[in-house]
Amino acid sequence: MQRRTFLGLPGAALALAGCERPQAITGGFTGINDRRGHALRDLRQSPEPTVTRRTQIVVAGAGVAGLAAARALRLRGMEDFVVMELEDGAGGNARGGQVGGIACPLGAHYLPVPGDDAHEVQALLEELGLRQRIAGRWHYAEQHLVHSPQERLFFHGTWQDGLLPVDGVGPATLEQYRRFSKRVHALSQAGRFTIPASRANFTAEHAALDAQTADQWLRSEGFDDPQLLWYLDYSCRDDYGAGLEMVSAWACVHYFASRHGFHMPGEHEEADEDAGTLTWPEGNGWLTKRLAAPLGDRLRTGHSVLRIAEEKHGVAVDTLDHNDGTVTRWQAEQCIIALPLFIAARVVQSPPALLVETAKRLAYAPWLVANLHISSPLQDHEGAAPSWDNVVYGETGGGLGYVDARHQSLDPTPGPTVLTYYRAPGYTPEVRQDLLRQPWPHWRDAVMSALSVPHPDLAERLTRMDITRYGHAMAIPTPGTQQHLHGKLRELGSTGVRSGRLHFAHADWSGYSIFEEAFTRGHLAGLAV
Ligand SMILES: Cc1cc2nc3c(=O)[nH]c(=O)nc-3n(C[C@H](O)[C@H](O)[C@H](O)COP(=O)(O)OP(=O)(O)OC[C@H]3O[C@@H](n4cnc5c(N)ncnc54)[C@H](O)[C@@H]3O)c2cc1C
């Protein structure tokens, strides 16, 4: 480890880390090929096709939505299609990787047990053997439900159970927790909050929440407790990549009301048979790997879609093979465009107004994911035991804590593991440029500095850190986004988004990004072809 890094550690970390000699830390950037993505900014430079091929359907993008679309085609017996993916692996934001032979997520890492509105996702989970009806009740595969202890918070120097700050908070804080819990409950009674979001009627109450930022709404409701505001801000950044000042009040309420509500300390949701979270060492890469497996050579990774042009009798899709530089023109009957909307709006020739207007509305959050290989368990502060999700209260820089890849392991022997640390650093262009421009040692030091607060011996045990940077990870549900989607795209809920021979599928069409939204959008597009 470089001396510069060592000196960059906070004082307490420095003192403790000095007990043993820190080891060399290897690593680098991984997962995202930003050069391939950025080459799409100026398509005038891209070569003309030299080969023409035919297929019935081209699916552009092999994230969750593209893979779900391909599955829907297969289930309908439509086998003549290709799926084009820019990266060298399928899965998009939900890919898995490994560090030092230990599987870990590169992005998305969990899927809450889906409710009945997400029946397409329920059906997938049944197909994959994760959901089973036994004696009239639905059960989920125990080994993939997050094991206890699930979550802990590093708060005032010790670890406490759960993520809502509780230890030592005063009656005024508890009172605001109680009032917020009631408010969320009342709002969810007044109008449903569903996942997928488009399955609920968009009521006047929804519209009023969607018209303002979460910050504005909370202030107008008299919520000003620092602990409550930290927790709500953390929750929004964790799901949407942006905090209370940026997301709409609809998004803040939706986070709780669409799932299990806002729980007061001591109130447990485990009693609810639909509660629970599915996870795997490689995160949602477990799911995308299984979605991709049946595609065989119809899945073309390392292939960028350059142009999509709707013609009178079909669709022409130009793709660049990054292995040999060949550009191929695919003549298809229809095309499913499972790309982020800012990319779709570039590659679709004469894009329909629906796409242009929606793409213009969306702001994107960048993310950083660091996978830290640890040679042996970290020393711990007092309090709650190491959990699946471990969060530091008030961490600056957008840190959201880490999950442990070995948490679901049934082997109790302590040993090496991988910690996956998440950071949503902000959404300004400067933040995005910084993420791209700063070299790996900069981010290594930033992550070490953040995690050395709860784990002062980190430097002694860290052997490798692989960092994945997402410049445009997900659409932020800013004020007005849901109004736009519900107003313009009433058909979203049942039939998917379509313009002539072009079908659109991506979590962006929901205005925020989670597995259930991406999967449902893809599934509906596959059905609509
Ligand atoms: C760090 C991070 C953590 C997350 N954690 C969770 C989580 O725990 N649970 C959860 O539910 N959700 C999580 N999400 C949200 C996640 O985005 C969704 O769950 C889901 O994976 C989105 O899928 P998608 O298909 O809509 O989009 P994407 O994943 O964006 O897929 C689009 C695909 O298109 C490809 N592509 C782009 N341009 C081209 C081109 N020109 N040609 C060909 N291919 C192209 C991309 O490479 C990508 O594979 C997380 C997201 C991030 C970034």
The ligand as an ORCA input file, in Angstrom:
! r2SCAN-3c Opt
* xyz 0 1
  C     -25.030      0.183     -8.661
  C     -26.459     -0.228     -8.849
  C     -27.100     -0.980     -7.867
  C     -28.429     -1.376     -8.057
  N     -29.005     -2.162     -7.102
  C     -30.241     -2.666     -7.327
  C     -30.778     -3.668     -6.459
  O     -30.121     -4.109     -5.523
  N     -32.023     -4.143     -6.732
  C     -32.735     -3.698     -7.801
  O     -33.871     -4.153     -8.006
  N     -32.236     -2.774     -8.651
  C     -31.002     -2.278     -8.447
  N     -30.465     -1.392     -9.347
  C     -31.295     -0.926    -10.472
  C     -31.027     -1.695    -11.779
  O     -30.703     -0.677    -12.690
  C     -32.279     -2.458    -12.255
  O     -32.597     -3.451    -11.298
  C     -32.113     -3.181    -13.601
  O     -30.950     -3.956    -13.611
  C     -32.192     -2.249    -14.824
  O     -32.262     -3.029    -15.998
  P     -32.528     -2.384    -17.428
  O     -32.556     -3.492    -18.404
  O     -33.712     -1.508    -17.355
  O     -31.294     -1.427    -17.677
  P     -29.725     -1.586    -17.920
  O     -29.144     -2.409    -16.862
  O     -29.277     -0.177    -18.105
  O     -29.588     -2.350    -19.314
  C     -29.358     -1.727    -20.561
  C     -28.376     -2.563    -21.355
  O     -28.181     -1.986    -22.632
  C     -26.798     -2.065    -22.950
  N     -26.491     -1.059    -23.978
  C     -26.409      0.282    -23.850
  N     -26.159      0.850    -25.039
  C     -26.099     -0.133    -25.943
  C     -25.909     -0.178    -27.344
  N     -25.747      0.939    -28.071
  N     -25.906     -1.386    -27.952
  C     -26.101     -2.525    -27.256
  N     -26.298     -2.544    -25.940
  C     -26.308     -1.360    -25.282
  C     -26.121     -1.825    -21.620
  O     -24.769     -2.260    -21.636
  C     -27.006     -2.648    -20.696
  O     -26.586     -3.989    -20.633
  C     -29.133     -0.984     -9.204
  C     -28.493     -0.219    -10.185
  C     -27.167      0.151    -10.013
  C     -26.483      0.955    -11.089
*
